[in-house]
Amino acid sequence: MSSPILLAHNKLLHYPQFFKDVDMQTLLDELTLNQEQIRMFGKAILVPRLTDYQGTKPYTYSGKTHSAKPFTPLVGEMLKAINALTDFGFNSVLFNYYRNGEDYMGFHKDDEKEIDASLIASVSFGASRRFVGKHDVSKEKVEVVLGDGDLLLMKDFQTEWKHALPKMMRVNEPRLNLTFRRIIG
């Protein structure tokens, strides 16, 4: 395995094609994806992506609680590989499926009280998309294009940085993102 590409003052570690032998369709066949509805400014809106969740404990974000579902075989193997690399003890994974470049995720932090946000592992499959980070105080920006099979480790990133997956209107292919977390609550 090659050394990671370091970004954002070494808070982002990018491992291109870490999971180059994993097939996105095989992962999708193991999932039950849903389009959630959330309330923003008093209105119910559809989230601009599809989601699923697997883990040993329930996980709540944006007012939605996801019940613990067992890891599917392929996801379980990926979890073992990431835990072997990091020695962190990830115990959950949130799936975000972006149908095309119109689906997106706005600037946010993965800092819910029930997760250990000191390390988040993000794995991308399918279409290459831009990952953008913005520092809370300095407003410094960092951008990396995440491709098929790429692993991005966010180490102590959530305390001072927000991140987003912006729209990319010329992207017509889907992208699947797996965000591994350690639930502590």
Secondary structure as UniProt FT lines:
FT   STRAND          5..7
FT   TURN            8..11
FT   STRAND          12..15
FT   TURN            16..21
FT   HELIX           24..29
FT   STRAND          37..40
FT   TURN            41..42
FT   STRAND          43..46
FT   STRAND          50..55
FT   STRAND          59..61
FT   TURN            62..63
FT   STRAND          64..66
FT   HELIX           73..86
FT   STRAND          92..98
FT   TURN            101..102
FT   STRAND          105..108
FT   TURN            113..114
FT   TURN            117..118
FT   STRAND          119..126
FT   STRAND          129..135
FT   TURN            136..138
FT   STRAND          141..146
FT   TURN            148..149
FT   STRAND          151..155
FT   TURN            158..160
FT   STRAND          161..165
FT   TURN            169..170
FT   STRAND          175..181
//
